[in-house]
Every structure is written in C-alpha cells, then in structure tokens.
Amino acid sequence: MRSPLPRRLGLTAVLAFLLAVFGLAPSASADPAPTTLTFATDSATTTPGGTVKLSMTLTNNKTYDVWFVYQTIDPTWLTTQRPDLKYSFTGCSLATAAGSTPCSGTGPNNLGANYGSTIPPGQSRTVTLTLQVAADSGCNGNIGFYSYYYAEFSDTSNTNGGPVYTPETRVLCA
C-alpha cells in the first residue's frame, strides 16, 4: 500500500508556491516602530564650566499624526554614582521651519510638550537641551542619560519605548 503523505506534501508545496507568486503569502519584512527616539550631542567632551547641546529627535513612522508625547529623561546609574559631577539643564529649544524657538520646561520629566503640536506622518521634531557643567564639577567622569517615552496617535493607538540612551559626555580637566 502506498502512503498518501508524499502526495499531500506535494500539494502543500504547490499551494505555498502559488500563494508566494501571487503575493498572498505573508511578507518577511517587519513594520518599523511607530515612533523612534534618537539622541545626539554636539560634543563628546567638555570641561567644568562648559556646555553641551543634547538633541532629541522623535520621528513619526505611522500614517497618523502624533497628538501627544510624554517623555522622561534621567541620569544613568553610573552618572549618579559620581556625586562630584555637577550639571543641570539650562535651556531648551525646538527646531522649526522658521528657526529655533524656546520650549517649555527643562526638567527631568514631561519633555513631551516640548515637541510642539502634532507630528505628521513621516516627519520628525527635534528638541535640544543645553547641558551646563558646573565650574566646580569633578573631572574624568561621564555624564549620560536615558529616556522613556509614550506617544498617542490620531487613530487612538499608542506606543511606548525605552530605555533609549544618550551618548555620554566626558568631563575633562585641562
């Protein structure tokens, strides 16, 4: 008696081939994250009394507007272990088509409002914080931060992400 297994496997293979040829098979490519948050600094090092610009760019990868963003930014654990490193955020600006405009709040929480109004699909908003290192700060340490964010879209969906880490800034002494 002949086994029906090879005949069934052959039929399955033919059906899978036809589905793939006509585009009905599932795609192997993954959708991008609904939003991405990236960081950059204008300098990898500074000295006591110096400043570093920390830029945060939120990109909307969905086909709906971002209506609301909530974001935190906190020092990394290694940064908190160096009490001799003294720093603060002293400024905040939002990049717009007309140039930079001041944004609200420079504290460690609720940075989302700083991204301005809605972020249309495929567009980004960049907020730049000024990190001021105190003149009496310790040296030879790294200052770094991490962030969590939550975004809501006009289709009532939402996303969250993090931790997203900033590049570290090394505080050097002359």
C-alpha positions as a Markdown table, in Angstrom:
| # | Residue | x | y | z |
|---|---|---|---|---|
| 1 | Met | 0.0 | 0.0 | 0.0 |
| 2 | Arg | 1.3 | 3.4 | -1.0 |
| 3 | Ser | 1.4 | 6.2 | 1.6 |
| 4 | Pro | -0.6 | 9.4 | 0.8 |
| 5 | Leu | 2.0 | 11.5 | 2.7 |
| 6 | Pro | 4.2 | 12.4 | -0.4 |
| 7 | Arg | 1.1 | 13.4 | -2.4 |
| 8 | Arg | -0.1 | 15.7 | 0.4 |
| 9 | Leu | 3.3 | 17.3 | 0.8 |
| 10 | Gly | 3.5 | 17.9 | -2.9 |
| 11 | Leu | 0.1 | 19.5 | -2.9 |
| 12 | Thr | 1.1 | 21.7 | 0.0 |
| 13 | Ala | 4.3 | 22.8 | -1.7 |
| 14 | Val | 2.4 | 23.7 | -4.9 |
| 15 | Leu | -0.2 | 25.8 | -2.9 |
| 16 | Ala | 2.6 | 27.6 | -1.0 |
| 17 | Phe | 4.4 | 28.3 | -4.3 |
| 18 | Leu | 1.2 | 29.8 | -5.8 |
| 19 | Leu | 0.5 | 31.9 | -2.8 |
| 20 | Ala | 4.0 | 33.3 | -2.8 |
| 21 | Val | 3.9 | 34.0 | -6.6 |
| 22 | Phe | 0.6 | 35.9 | -6.4 |
| 23 | Gly | 1.6 | 37.9 | -3.3 |
| 24 | Leu | -0.8 | 36.3 | -0.9 |
| 25 | Ala | 1.9 | 34.8 | 1.4 |
| 26 | Pro | 2.9 | 36.8 | 4.5 |
| 27 | Ser | 5.7 | 39.3 | 4.0 |
| 28 | Ala | 9.0 | 38.7 | 5.6 |
| 29 | Ser | 9.7 | 42.4 | 6.2 |
| 30 | Ala | 8.8 | 43.9 | 9.5 |
| 31 | Asp | 7.0 | 47.2 | 10.0 |
| 32 | Pro | 9.1 | 49.9 | 11.5 |
| 33 | Ala | 8.4 | 51.0 | 15.1 |
| 34 | Pro | 5.5 | 53.5 | 15.2 |
| 35 | Thr | 7.9 | 56.1 | 16.6 |
| 36 | Thr | 11.7 | 56.3 | 17.1 |
| 37 | Leu | 13.6 | 58.5 | 19.5 |
| 38 | Thr | 17.2 | 59.2 | 18.8 |
| 39 | Phe | 19.8 | 61.3 | 20.7 |
| 40 | Ala | 22.9 | 63.2 | 19.6 |
| 41 | Thr | 25.4 | 65.6 | 21.3 |
| 42 | Asp | 27.4 | 68.4 | 19.7 |
| 43 | Ser | 30.5 | 67.3 | 21.6 |
| 44 | Ala | 31.7 | 64.1 | 23.2 |
| 45 | Thr | 33.7 | 66.1 | 25.8 |
| 46 | Thr | 33.5 | 69.3 | 27.8 |
| 47 | Thr | 35.3 | 70.9 | 30.7 |
| 48 | Pro | 34.0 | 72.2 | 34.0 |
| 49 | Gly | 32.0 | 75.4 | 33.2 |
| 50 | Gly | 31.3 | 74.2 | 29.7 |
| 51 | Thr | 28.1 | 73.3 | 27.9 |
| 52 | Val | 27.0 | 70.5 | 25.6 |
| 53 | Lys | 23.9 | 70.5 | 23.4 |
| 54 | Leu | 21.8 | 67.3 | 23.7 |
| 55 | Ser | 19.4 | 66.9 | 20.8 |
| 56 | Met | 16.4 | 64.5 | 20.9 |
| 57 | Thr | 14.6 | 63.7 | 17.7 |
| 58 | Leu | 11.2 | 62.0 | 17.7 |
| 59 | Thr | 10.2 | 60.5 | 14.3 |
| 60 | Asn | 6.6 | 59.5 | 13.5 |
| 61 | Asn | 6.7 | 56.3 | 11.4 |
| 62 | Lys | 3.0 | 55.8 | 11.3 |
| 63 | Thr | 0.4 | 57.0 | 8.8 |
| 64 | Tyr | -1.4 | 59.0 | 11.5 |
| 65 | Asp | -0.4 | 62.2 | 13.4 |
| 66 | Val | 1.3 | 62.0 | 16.8 |
| 67 | Trp | -1.1 | 64.0 | 19.0 |
| 68 | Phe | 0.6 | 63.6 | 22.4 |
| 69 | Val | 4.0 | 62.7 | 23.7 |
| 70 | Tyr | 5.2 | 62.2 | 27.3 |
| 71 | Gln | 8.9 | 61.7 | 27.8 |
| 72 | Thr | 11.3 | 61.4 | 30.8 |
| 73 | Ile | 15.0 | 61.9 | 30.9 |
| 74 | Asp | 17.1 | 60.7 | 33.8 |
| 75 | Pro | 20.8 | 60.3 | 34.6 |
| 76 | Thr | 22.2 | 56.8 | 34.1 |
| 77 | Trp | 23.1 | 54.8 | 37.2 |
| 78 | Leu | 26.9 | 55.3 | 36.6 |
| 79 | Thr | 26.3 | 59.1 | 36.4 |
| 80 | Thr | 24.5 | 59.1 | 39.7 |
| 81 | Gln | 27.4 | 57.2 | 41.3 |
| 82 | Arg | 29.7 | 60.3 | 40.8 |
| 83 | Pro | 28.5 | 62.9 | 43.2 |
| 84 | Asp | 31.4 | 65.2 | 42.2 |
| 85 | Leu | 29.9 | 65.6 | 38.7 |
| 86 | Lys | 27.7 | 68.7 | 38.8 |
| 87 | Tyr | 25.4 | 69.7 | 35.9 |
| 88 | Ser | 22.0 | 70.9 | 35.0 |
| 89 | Phe | 19.8 | 71.6 | 32.0 |
| 90 | Thr | 19.7 | 75.3 | 31.5 |
| 91 | Gly | 18.0 | 75.7 | 28.1 |
| 92 | Cys | 15.6 | 74.1 | 25.7 |
| 93 | Ser | 14.8 | 74.8 | 22.1 |
| 94 | Leu | 12.5 | 73.3 | 19.4 |
| 95 | Ala | 13.8 | 73.3 | 15.8 |
| 96 | Thr | 11.1 | 74.6 | 13.5 |
| 97 | Ala | 11.0 | 75.6 | 9.8 |
| 98 | Ala | 11.3 | 79.3 | 10.9 |
| 99 | Gly | 14.3 | 78.5 | 13.2 |
| 100 | Ser | 14.7 | 77.5 | 16.8 |
| 101 | Thr | 12.1 | 78.6 | 19.4 |
| 102 | Pro | 12.2 | 78.2 | 23.1 |
| 103 | Cys | 10.3 | 75.3 | 24.5 |
| 104 | Ser | 8.6 | 74.9 | 27.9 |
| 105 | Gly | 10.3 | 73.1 | 30.8 |
| 106 | Thr | 13.8 | 71.9 | 31.1 |
| 107 | Gly | 13.4 | 69.5 | 34.0 |
| 108 | Pro | 13.8 | 65.7 | 34.0 |
| 109 | Asn | 10.2 | 64.9 | 33.3 |
| 110 | Asn | 7.4 | 65.7 | 30.9 |
| 111 | Leu | 9.6 | 66.7 | 28.0 |
| 112 | Gly | 6.8 | 65.6 | 25.5 |
| 113 | Ala | 5.1 | 69.0 | 25.4 |
| 114 | Asn | 8.4 | 70.4 | 24.1 |
| 115 | Tyr | 7.9 | 68.6 | 20.7 |
| 116 | Gly | 5.3 | 71.2 | 19.8 |
| 117 | Ser | 2.0 | 70.5 | 18.2 |
| 118 | Thr | 1.2 | 67.4 | 16.2 |
| 119 | Ile | 3.9 | 65.5 | 14.3 |
| 120 | Pro | 2.6 | 64.5 | 10.9 |
| 121 | Pro | 3.3 | 61.0 | 9.4 |
| 122 | Gly | 6.9 | 60.6 | 8.3 |
| 123 | Gln | 8.1 | 63.8 | 10.0 |
| 124 | Ser | 10.3 | 64.5 | 13.0 |
| 125 | Arg | 10.7 | 67.1 | 15.7 |
| 126 | Thr | 14.0 | 67.8 | 17.3 |
| 127 | Val | 14.3 | 69.3 | 20.8 |
| 128 | Thr | 17.7 | 70.5 | 22.0 |
| 129 | Leu | 18.6 | 70.7 | 25.7 |
| 130 | Thr | 21.6 | 72.7 | 26.9 |
| 131 | Leu | 23.6 | 70.7 | 29.5 |
| 132 | Gln | 25.6 | 73.1 | 31.7 |
| 133 | Val | 28.5 | 71.5 | 33.6 |
| 134 | Ala | 29.2 | 73.4 | 36.8 |
| 135 | Ala | 32.6 | 75.3 | 37.1 |
| 136 | Asp | 33.3 | 73.3 | 40.3 |
| 137 | Ser | 32.4 | 69.9 | 38.8 |
| 138 | Gly | 34.6 | 66.9 | 39.2 |
| 139 | Cys | 36.6 | 65.6 | 36.2 |
| 140 | Asn | 37.2 | 62.4 | 34.3 |
| 141 | Gly | 33.7 | 61.2 | 34.6 |
| 142 | Asn | 30.9 | 60.5 | 32.1 |
| 143 | Ile | 27.5 | 62.2 | 32.2 |
| 144 | Gly | 24.8 | 60.1 | 30.4 |
| 145 | Phe | 21.0 | 59.9 | 30.4 |
| 146 | Tyr | 18.3 | 57.5 | 29.5 |
| 147 | Ser | 14.7 | 58.2 | 28.4 |
| 148 | Tyr | 11.3 | 56.5 | 28.2 |
| 149 | Tyr | 8.5 | 57.9 | 26.1 |
| 150 | Tyr | 4.9 | 57.4 | 25.4 |
| 151 | Ala | 3.1 | 58.7 | 22.2 |
| 152 | Glu | -0.6 | 58.8 | 21.2 |
| 153 | Phe | -1.7 | 58.9 | 17.6 |
| 154 | Ser | -4.8 | 60.4 | 15.9 |
| 155 | Asp | -6.2 | 56.9 | 15.2 |
| 156 | Thr | -6.4 | 56.4 | 19.0 |
| 157 | Ser | -3.5 | 54.0 | 19.1 |
| 158 | Asn | -0.4 | 54.5 | 21.2 |
| 159 | Thr | 3.2 | 53.3 | 21.6 |
| 160 | Asn | 5.9 | 53.5 | 24.2 |
| 161 | Gly | 9.7 | 52.9 | 24.1 |
| 162 | Gly | 12.8 | 52.9 | 26.1 |
| 163 | Pro | 15.1 | 52.9 | 27.6 |
| 164 | Val | 16.8 | 55.0 | 24.9 |
| 165 | Tyr | 20.3 | 56.1 | 26.0 |
| 166 | Thr | 22.0 | 59.3 | 25.1 |
| 167 | Pro | 25.7 | 59.5 | 24.1 |
| 168 | Glu | 27.8 | 60.1 | 27.1 |
| 169 | Thr | 29.7 | 63.3 | 27.6 |
| 170 | Arg | 33.2 | 63.1 | 29.2 |
| 171 | Val | 34.1 | 65.9 | 31.6 |
| 172 | Leu | 37.8 | 66.6 | 31.2 |
| 173 | Cys | 40.1 | 68.9 | 33.2 |
| 174 | Ala | 42.8 | 71.0 | 31.5 |
